[in-house]
Amino acid sequence: MTPRVTILGLGYVGLPTAALLASRGHRVHGVDTDPRVRETLAEGRIHIIEADVEALIARALRAGTLSIHAEPPPADVFVIAVPTPLGPGQAPVLDHVMAATRALAPALVPGNLVLLESTSPIGTTRRIAEAVAALRPDLCGVHFAYGPERVLPGRILTELVENDRIAGGLTPEATRAAVAFYRGFVKGAVLGTDAATAEMVKLAENAFRDVNIAFANELSLIAEAHGLDVWRVIALANRHPRVNILRPGPGVGGHCIAVDPWFLAHGAPAAARLIPAARAVDQAKRAHVIEAASALAAGGERIICLGLAFKADVDDLRESPALHAAAELARRHPGQVVVVEPHLHAPPPGLEAPLVALEEAFAGPGAVLLLTDHSAFARIPRAWLAGRRVIDTRGLFREEETP
């Protein structure tokens, strides 16, 4: 029998998951506390940019396999996919996770599976189980597990199905229940483990990428000091069979890579030395980019900022170094900054600079600060760049060379 699924949190992970499961015949209840999100979804539209999700949502609503709610209805599986931001001192904030736990507790019955997918510090799944036990001392036989998502914005539906998954329960029975649930729609391998190991696996994956990108960004600063092309250096170094340096940029962004390393370090601060160092390199690279562009503006240049999203071809502004840079430059140099972001219709809160089309941005003089490597920017005619000062933090405008 196909399990009924209630998904708490209809954001970048929860919404595509709801769309996918509803398209596979599950009866899915989507839950979100934001009335604007619920209203948008009820109309068959979505509030994020993600390939093919809107069509699946509209179809599932028409078919009755998906419904939208403010409170969690009963189900067989409850998936928690709510935000887990950082608070003061880079400490994890689990308010949304615990609020979701309190909301779903009244709906639980024996045999249910509660599956946490929100990126969380080690021990959070156990904390959820303890909270439910305190709220429902009458309840027994509920399974609790952690199932970290491994998806790339822009390809979420594909990666939800194709990528390997980890499922870690607080008990062997919970692990088996979580593994069985994922095997119902995942083509990749589904590997069972315990909850704490699964939680650390997720944090380790993103901390690895953060450390690697920090190394690439440090290389970029060293190469610049020597007048060298860091992308050429990295391409040649990666010809070594055991070297795989990632690409530099203006800093890392998104909810995962910019946040998860702190979750890992917070749990064992005395042991975490490399992770805080990588985070410091990230901040140094962001500051370097801002200072370089600010120096041009101080000399009278108009600054054309290309991109606000944290990665190419999405509208995701979470922890975006591009947004941070553009906002800081606009604050320092009022009236000298314009921004092009093809995936937004209006400037986000806190950005005191106009959002303009590409053609308008390049209609007058100005230096170019490339912050996000959107496909639209790759198609900019090179003649538009001629005679302009260009700070290309993504290597998008350089001529490719064969290593």
PyMOL commands that set and color helices and strands:
alter all, ss='L'
color gray80, all
select helices_A, chain A and resi 14-23+35-42+53-63+88-90+95-107+124-135+156-162+172-183+195-225+230-237+260-267+274-298+321-332+358-361+375-378+382-385
alter helices_A, ss='H'
color red, helices_A
select strands_A, chain A and resi 5-8+28-31+66-69+77-80+113-116+143-146+165-169+190-194+303-306+337-340+367-370+390-392
alter strands_A, ss='S'
color yellow, strands_A
deselect
rebuild
show_as cartoon
